[in-house]
Amino acid sequence: MIAEREILSVFDEVLASVDNSLVKKAMREGRIPIGYTCSHVPEVLLSVGKLFPLRLRAPGITGTQSADAYLPPTVCTYCRSLLEFGMDGRYDFLGGWVFNFSCQHMNRCYDTVRHTVKPSFVYILDALHSVTDSATSWMADELRDLAVALSSHFGVAINEKTLSSAIKEHNKSLIPMREIAESRKEDSPPVTGTEFHKLMMAWLAAPKDELAERIEQFRESIRMRESVNGCRARLMVLGGSVDDPQFIEMIEKTGGLVVADQFCTGSLPQLERISEGPDDPFQRIAEYTIARPCPRMINTFERRLEDVLDAIGEYRVDGVIVQQLKFCDPMNYYGKGMRDSLREKGIPVLRLDREYMPSGEGQIRTRVQAFIESMGK
């Protein structure tokens, strides 16, 4: 059995840079990385043939001086950080970029990347902001258009047969991930929130097949390890995208334990299976994608609230942290509504504004510690 420390070090190495060793290995084998910005860009569509998806991140970024010349300070620091990495050439290895029109900030980022970075392939999905039958049909048509663009540019065959095969492979990769996620429901979980988020982000930041063996080894190792002890409170984190485990680590340094997460890089939306039925795979992927919980969707708040309440019960959550990037318009609405709705039901809630770059650790720890103490923990 490989030492657990060695397994975790692989996840750390994957997350340290965007062109990590597993990405480079895949590229040497003739595979093509496609960066994407949003969980409403279905990565399974970017997993056909020689293509493989990478969640766009900016690990270790310390400033956005170049991007600030093009994007105003009221655009969120995630968008500005992606543009900074693109302008610095740190994403030159990508075969292409795929955006989703998730908000005006991201649309502005797409336009600026297109005119400054000038990737050979750049595409934006025009997804609607509601969950209806007509919106799902629209999404399916958008995915077909994206498939045509990818097929034409990269010479891959994206059709019902190859896409159905990609769906099966994607669902197969979920099996160990879901088992590890389920272990967080235990009285004394065998994995911390920080460790789990490292696993989740590594899974999104490297070819899944290249990481599969390490994920399986990690699943086996936590079956034999001692449970996490000394937890003052079981916490759930909601809100916008979190792609740096350091944020979760800041929270857990207070003695809290993050046992559940509902954000677009977290387990609750990411680890759902795609239907493998015999019908049109584009329609199945559209249904799967558009149903994912997202603050940008205008008619899903009540369903998201029900999902959160169900998760609070299943994971036996003591308190909820709602976090968001500053200037994120969809999250401003969602964050306030979720905070107020949960508090009405007697659930302790802390709302945190943050920047994309890890900062303010002392302030975050102080606020979380005070929050835990306010619950009598």
C-alpha positions in Angstrom: 0.0 0.0 0.0 1.4 3.4 -1.0 1.8 5.8 1.9 -1.1 8.1 2.3 1.2 11.1 2.5 2.5 10.2 -0.9 -1.1 10.0 -2.3 -2.0 13.4 -1.0 1.3 14.9 -2.3 0.1 13.9 -5.8 -3.1 16.0 -5.4 -1.0 18.9 -4.1 1.3 18.6 -7.1 -1.7 18.6 -9.5 -3.1 21.7 -7.9 0.2 23.6 -7.8 0.2 24.5 -11.5 -2.3 24.5 -14.4 0.1 22.5 -16.6 0.9 19.9 -14.0 2.7 16.6 -14.7 -0.4 14.6 -15.5 -1.5 17.2 -18.1 1.9 17.2 -19.7 1.9 13.4 -19.8 -1.5 13.4 -21.6 -0.3 16.0 -24.0 2.8 14.0 -24.8 0.4 11.2 -25.8 -1.3 13.4 -28.3 -4.2 14.4 -26.2 -5.6 18.0 -26.2 -6.6 19.9 -23.0 -9.7 22.1 -23.2 -10.1 24.7 -20.5 -13.6 25.6 -19.2 -15.0 28.1 -16.7 -18.2 26.9 -15.3 -20.0 23.7 -14.2 -22.7 24.6 -16.8 -20.1 23.7 -19.4 -20.5 19.9 -19.3 -17.0 18.4 -19.1 -18.2 15.1 -20.5 -18.6 16.9 -23.9 -14.9 17.8 -23.7 -13.9 14.2 -22.9 -14.5 12.7 -26.3 -11.6 11.1 -28.3 -8.3 12.9 -27.7 -9.9 15.8 -25.8 -9.8 16.2 -22.1 -11.3 18.9 -19.9 -9.5 21.2 -17.4 -11.3 23.5 -15.0 -9.8 26.9 -15.5 -8.0 28.2 -12.3 -5.2 30.6 -11.4 -3.3 28.9 -8.6 -0.7 31.0 -6.8 -1.8 34.2 -8.5 -0.6 37.3 -6.6 -2.0 40.2 -8.7 -3.9 41.1 -11.8 -2.0 44.1 -13.1 -2.3 43.2 -16.8 -5.9 42.2 -16.6 -6.8 45.3 -14.7 -6.0 47.4 -17.7 -8.9 45.6 -19.5 -11.4 44.7 -16.8 -12.7 47.2 -14.2 -12.2 46.6 -10.5 -16.0 45.8 -10.2 -15.4 42.6 -12.2 -14.8 39.7 -9.9 -11.3 38.6 -9.2 -11.9 35.1 -10.6 -12.5 36.6 -14.1 -9.6 39.0 -13.7 -7.3 36.1 -12.6 -8.1 33.9 -15.5 -7.4 36.8 -17.9 -4.1 37.5 -16.1 -3.0 33.9 -16.6 -4.0 34.0 -20.2 -2.2 37.2 -20.9 0.9 35.9 -19.1 1.0 32.9 -21.4 0.4 30.4 -18.6 -2.5 28.9 -20.6 -0.8 28.8 -23.9 -0.7 25.0 -23.7 -4.5 24.8 -23.9 -6.0 23.6 -27.2 -9.0 25.8 -26.5 -11.2 27.7 -24.0 -14.9 27.1 -23.5 -16.9 29.7 -21.5 -20.5 29.8 -20.3 -22.5 33.1 -20.4 -23.0 32.7 -16.6 -22.9 36.4 -15.9 -21.9 39.7 -17.4 -18.5 39.5 -15.8 -17.7 36.2 -17.5 -19.1 37.5 -20.8 -16.7 40.4 -20.5 -13.8 38.0 -19.7 -14.6 35.9 -22.8 -14.6 39.0 -25.1 -11.3 40.2 -23.6 -9.6 36.7 -23.8 -10.8 36.5 -27.4 -9.2 39.8 -28.4 -6.0 39.8 -26.2 -5.0 36.1 -25.7 -6.4 35.1 -29.1 -6.7 31.3 -28.5 -7.0 29.2 -31.7 -10.3 27.9 -30.3 -12.6 29.9 -28.0 -16.3 29.4 -27.6 -19.1 30.6 -25.3 -22.3 28.7 -24.5 -25.4 30.8 -24.5 -27.3 29.1 -21.7 -30.6 30.4 -20.5 -31.2 31.5 -16.9 -34.2 29.3 -16.0 -35.0 25.6 -15.7 -37.9 24.8 -18.1 -38.5 22.3 -20.9 -37.8 25.0 -23.5 -34.6 26.0 -21.7 -33.4 22.4 -21.7 -34.1 22.1 -25.4 -32.2 25.3 -26.0 -29.3 23.9 -24.0 -29.3 20.7 -26.0 -29.1 22.7 -29.2 -26.3 24.7 -27.8 -24.4 21.5 -26.9 -24.9 20.2 -30.5 -23.4 23.4 -31.9 -20.4 23.2 -29.5 -19.9 19.5 -30.6 -19.9 20.6 -34.3 -17.3 23.3 -33.5 -15.1 21.0 -31.5 -15.3 18.2 -34.1 -14.5 20.6 -37.0 -11.6 22.3 -35.2 -9.9 19.3 -33.5 -10.9 16.5 -35.9 -12.7 14.4 -33.3 -16.0 12.5 -33.9 -18.5 13.8 -31.4 -21.7 11.9 -32.1 -24.3 9.9 -30.2 -22.1 6.8 -30.0 -18.9 8.5 -28.8 -20.8 10.8 -26.5 -22.7 7.9 -24.9 -19.3 6.1 -24.3 -17.9 9.3 -22.7 -20.9 9.4 -20.4 -20.3 5.9 -19.2 -16.6 6.6 -18.6 -17.6 9.8 -16.7 -20.1 7.9 -14.5 -17.4 5.2 -13.8 -15.0 7.8 -12.6 -17.6 9.0 -10.1 -17.8 5.7 -8.2 -14.8 6.1 -5.8 -15.5 9.8 -5.5 -19.0 9.3 -4.4 -18.0 6.7 -1.8 -15.4 9.1 -0.3 -18.0 11.8 -0.3 -20.5 9.6 1.5 -18.0 8.8 4.2 -18.4 12.5 5.3 -21.8 11.6 6.7 -20.3 9.4 9.4 -20.3 10.4 13.0 -16.5 10.8 12.8 -15.6 11.2 9.2 -12.3 9.6 8.0 -11.5 12.6 5.8 -11.2 16.3 6.5 -12.9 18.9 4.3 -9.5 20.2 3.2 -8.4 16.7 2.0 -11.7 16.1 0.3 -11.5 19.5 -1.6 -8.0 18.7 -2.7 -9.3 15.5 -4.1 -12.2 17.2 -5.9 -10.1 19.9 -7.4 -7.4 17.5 -8.5 -10.1 15.5 -10.2 -11.1 18.6 -12.1 -7.6 19.8 -12.8 -6.1 16.7 -14.5 -7.2 13.9 -16.9 -9.5 11.7 -14.8 -8.1 8.5 -16.2 -4.5 9.6 -15.3 -5.6 10.2 -11.7 -7.9 7.2 -11.3 -5.3 4.9 -9.6 -4.4 7.5 -7.0 -8.1 8.2 -6.2 -8.6 4.5 -5.7 -5.6 4.3 -3.4 -6.9 7.2 -1.4 -10.3 5.5 -1.1 -8.6 2.4 0.3 -6.4 4.3 2.6 -9.2 6.2 4.4 -11.0 2.9 5.0 -8.2 2.0 7.3 -7.4 5.3 8.9 -8.6 6.6 12.2 -11.5 9.0 12.1 -11.1 12.8 12.4 -11.3 13.7 16.0 -11.6 17.0 18.0 -14.2 18.6 15.7 -16.0 21.5 17.4 -18.8 21.8 14.8 -19.8 20.1 11.6 -20.1 22.8 8.9 -21.5 23.1 5.4 -20.1 25.6 2.8 -22.4 27.1 0.2 -22.1 29.7 -2.5 -19.8 30.5 -5.4 -16.9 28.6 -6.9 -14.0 27.6 -4.6 -11.0 26.1 -6.3 -8.3 26.6 -3.7 -8.4 24.1 -0.7 -6.6 26.8 1.3 -10.0 28.5 1.9 -11.5 25.3 3.4 -8.3 24.9 5.4 -8.7 28.4 6.9 -12.1 27.4 8.1 -11.0 24.1 9.6 -8.1 25.7 11.5 -10.8 27.0 13.9 -11.6 23.4 14.9 -14.7 23.2 12.6 -15.0 20.3 10.1 -16.4 20.9 6.6 -18.6 17.8 6.0 -20.7 19.1 3.0 -20.3 21.6 0.2 -22.8 22.9 -2.3 -20.8 25.1 -4.7 -20.0 24.5 -8.4 -16.6 22.8 -7.6 -18.1 20.8 -4.6 -19.3 17.3 -4.3 -23.1 17.8 -4.2 -23.5 19.2 -7.7 -20.4 17.6 -9.3 -20.9 14.0 -8.3 -24.3 13.4 -9.8 -24.6 10.7 -12.5 -25.6 11.5 -16.1 -28.4 9.3 -17.3 -27.3 6.4 -19.5 -30.6 5.8 -21.2 -31.0 5.0 -24.9 -32.3 8.4 -25.8 -30.4 11.4 -27.3 -27.2 11.9 -25.2 -27.2 15.7 -25.9 -30.7 15.9 -24.4 -29.5 13.8 -21.4 -26.5 16.0 -20.8 -28.6 19.2 -21.2 -31.1 17.9 -18.5 -28.2 17.0 -16.2 -26.4 20.3 -16.7 -29.3 22.8 -16.5 -30.6 21.1 -13.4 -27.4 21.7 -11.4 -27.8 24.1 -8.6 -26.5 27.6 -9.6 -27.2 31.1 -8.3 -27.5 32.3 -12.0 -30.8 30.3 -12.4 -33.7 32.6 -11.6 -36.4 30.1 -10.8 -34.6 27.5 -8.7 -34.1 29.1 -5.3 -36.8 27.1 -3.5 -35.4 23.8 -4.9 -31.9 24.8 -3.9 -33.1 25.6 -0.4 -34.8 22.2 -0.1 -31.6 20.5 -1.3 -29.6 22.4 1.3 -32.0 21.5 4.1 -31.9 17.8 3.0 -28.1 17.9 3.1 -28.1 19.6 6.5 -30.0 16.6 7.8 -28.0 13.9 6.0 -24.6 15.3 7.0 -25.8 16.4 10.5 -24.6 20.0 9.9 -24.4 22.3 12.9 -23.9 25.5 10.9 -23.7 26.9 7.4 -21.2 29.2 5.8 -22.4 31.1 2.7 -19.3 32.5 0.9 -19.1 34.5 -2.3 -16.6 36.4 -4.3 -16.9 40.2 -4.1 -19.0 41.8 -6.8 -20.6 38.5 -7.8 -24.1 39.7 -8.8 -25.9 36.3 -8.9 -24.4 35.4 -5.5 -25.4 38.7 -3.9 -29.1 37.7 -4.5 -28.6 34.1 -3.6 -26.4 34.6 -0.5 -28.8 37.0 1.2 -31.8 34.9 0.4 -30.2 31.7 1.6 -28.9 33.3 4.8 -32.3 34.7 5.6 -34.2 31.6 4.7 -32.0 29.3 6.8 -32.0 31.6 9.8 -35.8 31.6 9.7 -35.6 27.9 10.2 -33.3 28.3 13.1 -30.1 27.2 11.4 -27.0 29.2 12.3 -25.5 30.9 9.2 -22.3 32.9 8.6 -22.0 34.9 5.4 -18.5 35.7 4.1 -17.3 37.9 1.2 -13.9 37.0 -0.1 -11.5 37.6 -3.0 -10.4 34.8 -5.4 -6.8 35.1 -4.2 -6.4 33.6 -0.7 -6.2 36.5 1.7 -7.4 37.6 5.1 -6.8 34.3 6.8 -6.7 35.9 10.3 -10.0 37.7 9.7 -11.7 34.6 8.3 -10.5 32.4 11.2 -11.7 35.0 13.7 -15.1 35.2 12.2 -15.5 31.5 11.8 -14.3 30.9 15.4 -16.8 33.5 16.7 -19.5 31.8 14.6 -18.8 28.4 16.1 -18.8 29.9 19.6 -22.1 31.5 18.9 -23.5 28.0 18.4 -22.3 27.1 21.8 -19.7 24.7 20.4 
